[in-house]
Amino acid sequence: MMAILIWALYIVVGIICVMVPVKLTNYLYKNNKIKVNRWVIAGVSPLILIVPRMLFKEISPIIWNILLLIFLFFVIMFFEITRIMIESKKLKGLVDYSTFIKKDDKKSKGLTKGVSKSKKKR
């Protein structure tokens, strides 16, 4: 029973560690509080782990876990900023899924050109 509770705690902490940077990034981006270049975040985030490892021979496991959480926070922020920029058309992504969604919605509602012309001819 205790093992199940520990796994449940790991899952909850994992979800929180992912959702906090996502919500914070959305809040900062929507309210124009801070505009940070995503490449600055991508360049600085590995240094959070590299610099302390080079400066100190031994790092406490607690400190190392905190540094890993900060690194994870920045990595998630980088990808969330990228997602927001693609959705707002400030950055071109590989595939624009909105075009597929619009076409599918029109087909399901019967609003495509081919369907409306065939109805008019009858």
VEXNU-556611 format. One line per 8 residues: their letters; for each residue x, y, z of C-alpha. Coordinates in nm, 4 decimals, decimal comma, padded with zeros to 6 digits. Last residue first. Example, Ala and Ser with C-alpha at 12.3 -4.5 7.8 and 13.67 -1.06 7.14 Angstrom:
// residues 2
SA = 01,3670/-00,1060/00,7140 | 01,2300/-00,4500/00,7800
//
This chain:
// residues 122
RKKKSKSV = -03,0801/01,9633/-05,7447 | -02,8087/02,1937/-05,8746 | -02,7993/02,3959/-05,5525 | -02,7317/02,0885/-05,3364 | -02,4381/01,9874/-05,5570 | -02,2962/02,3377/-05,5336 | -02,3171/02,3404/-05,1499 | -02,1434/02,0048/-05,1195
GKTLGKSK = -01,8570/02,0942/-05,3525 | -01,7982/02,4311/-05,1912 | -01,7688/02,2930/-04,8386 | -02,0282/02,3910/-04,5790 | -02,1705/02,0487/-04,4959 | -02,1131/02,0887/-04,1217 | -01,8760/01,7925/-04,1021 | -01,6975/01,9039/-04,4155
KDDKKIFT = -01,6573/02,2576/-04,2874 | -01,5161/02,1354/-03,9554 | -01,2700/01,9046/-04,1327 | -01,1435/02,1864/-04,3522 | -01,0991/02,4205/-04,0557 | -00,9153/02,1547/-03,8548 | -00,6756/02,0786/-04,1396 | -00,5895/02,4442/-04,1881
SYDVLGKL = -00,5375/02,4857/-03,8132 | -00,2797/02,2073/-03,8165 | -00,0137/02,4256/-03,9722 | 00,2707/02,1780/-04,0159 | 00,6431/02,2408/-03,9729 | 00,5949/02,5551/-03,7699 | 00,6304/02,9124/-03,8857 | 00,6811/03,1536/-03,6018
KKSEIMIR = 00,4780/03,4608/-03,5150 | 00,1633/03,2810/-03,6340 | -00,0037/03,3042/-03,2884 | -00,0134/02,9252/-03,2641 | 00,3520/02,8904/-03,3646 | 00,4607/03,1550/-03,1133 | 00,2610/02,9904/-02,8335 | 00,4154/02,6511/-02,9096
TIEFFMIV = 00,7683/02,7955/-02,9124 | 00,7057/02,9720/-02,5807 | 00,5821/02,6397/-02,4379 | 00,8903/02,4577/-02,5678 | 01,1286/02,7033/-02,4049 | 00,9261/02,7175/-02,0803 | 00,9415/02,3377/-02,0549 | 01,3197/02,3501/-02,0874
FFLFILLL = 01,3441/02,6295/-01,8312 | 01,1425/02,4422/-01,5671 | 01,3324/02,1191/-01,6306 | 01,6598/02,3025/-01,5652 | 01,5151/02,4513/-01,2450 | 01,4013/02,1035/-01,1392 | 01,7461/01,9599/-01,2151 | 01,9091/02,2340/-01,0065
INWIIPSI = 01,6772/02,1477/-00,7152 | 01,7670/01,7798/-00,7549 | 02,1399/01,8683/-00,7463 | 02,0904/02,0765/-00,4314 | 01,9152/01,7843/-00,2597 | 02,1784/01,5382/-00,3820 | 02,4527/01,7566/-00,2273 | 02,7150/01,8558/-00,4800
EKFLMRPV = 03,0642/01,7138/-00,4759 | 03,3598/01,8433/-00,6721 | 03,2257/02,1956/-00,7038 | 03,2913/02,4534/-00,9772 | 03,2523/02,2303/-01,2837 | 02,9301/02,0651/-01,1640 | 02,7947/02,4044/-01,0545 | 02,8599/02,5458/-01,4050
ILILPSVG = 02,7213/02,2544/-01,6072 | 02,3759/02,2141/-01,4501 | 02,2442/02,5705/-01,4677 | 02,4587/02,6137/-01,7787 | 02,2220/02,3779/-01,9605 | 01,9396/02,6334/-01,9117 | 02,1277/02,9392/-02,0349 | 02,1300/02,8665/-02,4068
AIVWRNVK = 01,7725/02,7453/-02,4377 | 01,6414/03,0308/-02,2227 | 01,8325/03,2822/-02,4344 | 01,6945/03,1058/-02,7415 | 01,3410/03,1615/-02,6171 | 01,3901/03,5355/-02,6106 | 01,2261/03,6634/-02,2973 | 00,9352/03,9054/-02,3098
IKNNKYLY = 00,8224/03,9690/-01,9546 | 00,4869/04,1001/-01,8350 | 00,3100/04,0966/-02,1699 | -00,0112/03,9751/-01,9992 | -00,0573/03,6818/-02,2383 | 00,3117/03,5846/-02,2442 | 00,3710/03,6027/-01,8696 | 00,0526/03,4112/-01,7881
NTLKVPVM = 00,1126/03,1488/-02,0576 | 00,4703/03,0987/-01,9388 | 00,3568/03,0670/-01,5774 | 00,0863/02,8153/-01,6701 | 00,3287/02,5981/-01,8666 | 00,6044/02,6322/-01,6053 | 00,3639/02,5201/-01,3275 | 00,2042/02,2396/-01,5322
VCIIGVVI = 00,5126/02,0223/-01,5842 | 00,6460/02,0159/-01,2284 | 00,2880/01,9809/-01,0984 | 00,2300/01,6745/-01,3149 | 00,5557/01,5199/-01,1960 | 00,4733/01,5947/-00,8303 | 00,1344/01,4247/-00,8730 | 00,2898/01,1210/-01,0428
YLAWILIA = 00,5643/01,0883/-00,7826 | 00,3064/01,1140/-00,5012 | 00,0955/00,8423/-00,6644 | 00,4063/00,6244/-00,6875 | 00,4745/00,6788/-00,3156 | 00,1126/00,6020/-00,2307 | 00,1257/00,2792/-00,4318 | 00,4462/00,1748/-00,2553
MM = 00,2843/00,2365/00,0840 | 00,0000/00,0000/00,0000
//
